[in-house]
Structure formats: structure tokens, C-alpha cells
Amino acid sequence: MRRVEVLVIGGGPAGATAALLLARGGRQVALLEQSRFPRRKVCGEFIAPPAAALLRSLGARLEPEIGRVELWAGERVLRARLPAPCASAMAREDLDAFLLRRAAEAGTAVYQPEKALSIDRFKDQYICETSSTPIQAAVVIAAHGTPQRRAAPRPSDLLAFKAHFRGATVPGDLIALLPFAGGYGGALHLGDGRATFACCIRRDALEALRRAGEPAGEVQPVVGLGISLAMRSAALLSRTLDTPAVYARECRKLYARALLPSALIAHLMPHARAPWMLTLGARLAAPSPAWPAACAARRAAPRRP
């Protein structure tokens, strides 16, 4: 049986970042990831500034730097600058593989492909059964990202799609937001010659389009912060692992600060005429400058004997 302090289930951005920072802080960490990397995954592939700062500190080459945003709504285009520091883009298959590799280099025992079959608690320890070896841990972090299954589909369910293109003319320093009836999309340029178009659409809107074949209209877009929030919440967890109540409180603050302003801007967007609203939404959802510094401090922490 393998014995560790922390077992992380899931090797995506949240799980790999948590494992990386905990291992650098001196914890004994094991991580289970059921898929082989690299893997394709539906994702907008936009890297917001806080996540970009951590990735660059880990040695990732992020190209290009994204400093502009445009809203393409029918014949109308709104253009604005994004607040500094710059965001970036990275293919999801490259991002996941990079973070997991860095976690392993920091001392995390990575089991891949490996799936958690069951988890049982005995006193103050957890026993996780896998197909290869049982793992005992004092703390288990569920970072597998699997949503709770519903009994039946709902009209408001969001379905996501992604495609890569070559030869696209999207400028490297731009992220374009494309609102349409029942959903929104985004387009950006990756640093390897490909461009990403990703979108999500309500189930009922997709079914209506399939029936009628009508062109899409306009609906409010949102700012893509998923990868950044996953990595920021992982960094927060690595600092508060021994105080769950503190983590829960600060995580609620983190998500409220990021999502509520963006939701407000998204609600007002169909009626907006001013480009500055795009910049304002990104600025309000941006993190405190202390976040990259906290990651650096965690990186410099001495390992436990």
C-alpha cells in the first residue's frame, strides 16, 4: 500500500496545480489521472493573466500575448483593450501535459492512466482502491471535475464544442467574443499556427437551430476564466489545506469576485454601445496582484524532511 499525506484525484489544471504546489511545499502527494496525456478536451484555451503568470514562472512559453478584445455581434463590432498584465492562449492538450509534468518533477507520485475505484474512510485516514495498488492518505482532493448526473436533460443545459483551424486570420493579440441566440463563442490564435473556435449553446437553442436552420442572433457573452479560476482555487487550497473552513470562505470570495462582475457585464452587454464595458468586465474579474506572489512564496518554501 502506498501511503501519502495528500491524494489528488484528477490531473487537469486544478488537480495538477494543487499537486504541484503542495509537493513544492513539502507535502507527500500522489495523483490519479484516468486518461493518457496528451488528450484533446473541449476548452476555450484562453489563459487569463493570473494563470499565465504562474505558467510563465514554471517555464511555459506562452505565445502570443492577448491584449485586445472584440465583440462581434451581427454587423456591430466593439473593440477594447484588456487591462495589463496580458492574457495568453495555450492548447488544452499542451496545458494539461505541462502542468502534470511539472507536478511530477516537484515530487508528486503520478499514477496514469489510473482510476479511483472506491474510497473508504478509516478513522482519520482514507483508503483509495485502484486497479494497481491501494493508496492511503490523510486528505483526498476531488479534482476530477465530473458533474453530478441529472435524471433527464434540461432545456437550460449548456453544450460545448471546439474546433481548431489553420490559416485563420484572427490576430494573435486578440480574443473575439461572438454572441448568438442561446449561447456564445470565442475565437483566438494559438502560438503553433492554429486558431481555436469554441462555443457553448443551450440545449433548447441547439434543437431549435437543428429544426429551423435559422442564422444565429445575439445573446450576451461572458469572459472565459475557467482555467484561471481552477488554478487559483488550487493555489488557495495549497495554502489552506489544514484549515478547510478558511478554504471554503476564501474560495467563495474568489469565485464571487470573478464571476459576479462578469455576469453583470454579460447581462448589460446586449444593450451596450460602449467598448469600455469590455475592459471594465475583465478588470473587475481580475485577481489581486498578490496571487502570483503567493505562488512564488509556495515555490520557495522548504521541503519537509
N, C-alpha and C positions, 0 to 999 in steps of 0.2 A: 504493500500500500504506500502511495506517495503522500507525504504529509507536508502541508504548506500553511502559511498564515492566511493567504487570500486566494480564492479560486474565482476566476473571471470566466463567465460563460458567454461567448460571443467575441469574435475578433474584428468587428467593424470599427469605425472611428472612435466610438465611446469606449468599447472594451479594450482595444489596443492602447488607447491613450491612458486609460486608468491603469492598465498593467505596466505600461512604460514608466509612468510617474511614481507608482508605488514601488516598483523594483528599484528605481533610482533613489528612492527614499529609504532603502534598506529593508523592505519587506520581502518575504519569500512568497513568490507569486507563481501560480500556474494558470494557464488559459486554454480553454477548449474552443475550437472552431470547427464546425461540421463540414465546411466547404473547402475545397482546394483553391489556393490563390495562384495566379490572378483569376478573378471572376468578374464577369460583366454584371452590373447591377443598375437598375433604373435610378437615376440621380441627376440633379441639375448641374452638378460638378462645379458650382460656384463656391469659391473658398473665401469667406468673409475675413476681414482684417485680423481678428484675434486668432483664428485658426491658422491663417497664413503666417503670422508672426511665430507661432510655435513650430510650424513645419519648417520654416527657414532656419530656426535655431537648431533643428535636428539635422540640417544639411540638405533639405529638399530644394531642388531647383524649380521654382515656380515662375513660369513664363506663360503668357505675358502678365503685366500688371494692369488691373482694371481700374480706371479712374473716372469712367463716364457711364451714365445710364440713360437709356432712351425708352420711352413708352410709345409703342406703335399701336394705335387704336384707329382702325379704318384709315381715313385719309389724314388723320391728325397725328403729329409726332411731337412729343415733349422731350426736351433734352436738358440734362443737368449734370453737374459734376458730383462725384461721390466724395465724401469727406476723407481726408487723409487719416491713417495710412491706407495704401492701396489694397484692394482685394486682388484675387487671382483666380486661376482655374486649374483643375487637375483631374484627369480621367479617374473615375472611381476605382477601376481595377488597379491603377498605379498607386492611388492613395492608400487603399486597404493593405496592399502588399508592403508598402513602405513603412507604415506605422507598425505593422506586426513584426517586420524585420527588426525595427529599432527596439521594440519591446523585448524580443529575444536577445538582442545584443546587450540589453540592460540587465539580463539575468532571469527573465521570465521563462519558465518551462512551458513551451508551446506544444500542445497536442493537436495535430491537424493532419488529415481530417479526422475529427473525433466528436462524438455526440454524447451529451449527458443523458443517460438512460433513466436515472432516478436520483433523487436527493432525499436523504433522511437525516433527521437531527437526533443526536445522542448527547444529552446534557448540554455542554457548551460548544460542541463540535458538529460539523456537517460531514456526512459521508456521501460522496457522489460516485455512483456506479457508471462506468464507461465500458466500451467493448474491449478495452485493453487492460486497464488497471484501475482499481478504486483510488479515489483521491480524498483525503481528509483535510478539512480546512476550518478555521475559526470563523471566517467570513466568506460568504458567497455573493458575488456581484452578478446580477442578471442583466447582461448587456446584449442579449440575443435579438432584441428588437421585434419579436414576434407579437403582433397584436392579438388581443382576445377575439376569438372567433364568434361571430354572431349566428343566430339560428337561421336568419334569412337575409338576403341582400336588401339594402335600403336605398331609396332614390338619392339620398344625400351622400352616399359612398363616393369617395374620390378614387378614380382610376388613373394610374400614372403610366406614361410612355416616354421612351427616349430613343433617339437615333443619332448616329454620327454621320457626318458628311465631309467629303473632301472637295476642295476647290471653292469653298464658300467665301463670300466677300465680306463677312462680318469683321469689322475692325478688331484688332487684338486688344485694344484698351476699352472695349465697350461690352456691357451686358444689355441686351434688349429684352424688354418685357412686352408680351403680346397677349392682351386680354381678349377673350372671346366669350360667347354666350355659354355660361355654365362652367367656365374654367379659365385657365391662363397658361401661358407658356413662356419659355425663356430661351434665348439663343446667345451663345458666346463662343469664342475661339479658344481651342486648346493650344498648347505650345508645341504639339507634334504634327501640325498641319491639318488636323481635323477640327471640325466645328460640332458643337453639341446643340441639339434642339430637344428640350424636354418639356413636357406639359402634363397637367392633370385636369380632369374633367369629371363633373358629377355623372353618376350612373344614368340618371334620367335624361340629362342633356345629351349624352352619347347615344342613348337609344333613340332620342328624337332625331338626331342627325342621321342616324342609320336609316330611319324610316323615311325622312323627307329629303335628305341630301341637300339641305339648305346651307348657304355660306354662314360662317360664324360671325357673331356680332361682338358686343363689348360687355365685359364684366371686369370688376376690379382685380388687379394683380396683387401679389404680396412679395415681400423681399425674401429671398432664399437664404435662410440662416440655419438650415438643418444640421449640416456638418459642423459648423462653428459651435452651435449650442451643444451638440453631442460631445465635442472635445472640451468645451468649457465646463460642462457638468462633470466630466471625468476628472478634470483638474481640481475642481471643487471637492469631489469625493476623495481624491488622494490626500487632501489636506485635512479632511474631517472624518476619516474612516472610523475613528474611535468615538465619535460623537454624532450618532445618527440624527438626533433632534436638530443639531446645528446644520447638518447637511440638508435636511428636509426644509428647514426655514430658509436657508440661503439659496437653495435650488428654486424654491417658489419665487423668491425675489429675482433671481436670474432670468427665469422664463417670463415673469411679468414685465420686467424691464425691456426684454427683447421683443415680446410678441404683442403686448397691448398697444404701443405706439404704432407698430407696423399695421396692426388691424385697423386702427383709426384712420391712418393714411389710406389704406386699401378701401375703407368704406367711403371715403370722400373722393377717391380717385375718379369715378365716373363723372363727377361734377366739376373736376379741377380744370383750370386753364393755366395754372402757374407751374413752370418747371421746378421752382424751388421746393415744391412739396416732395418731389422725389428725393432730393438731397436731405430734406428735413427728416423724412421717414428713415433713411439709412443712418443719419446721425443719432436720432433718438434711440434706435435699436442697437447702437454700437456699445461695446463694453467699456468698463473702466480701464484706463491705461495701466492700472495695477495688475491686470490679469497676466500679460506676458512676463512681468517682473516676478510674479508668484511662481510661474512655471520655471523661470530661471533659478529661483531660490530652491525649488524642489530638485532641480537637476544638480545643484551644487551640494545638496545635503549628503553627509557621510553615510555610507552603507553600514548597517548593523553587523556586528561580528557574528 
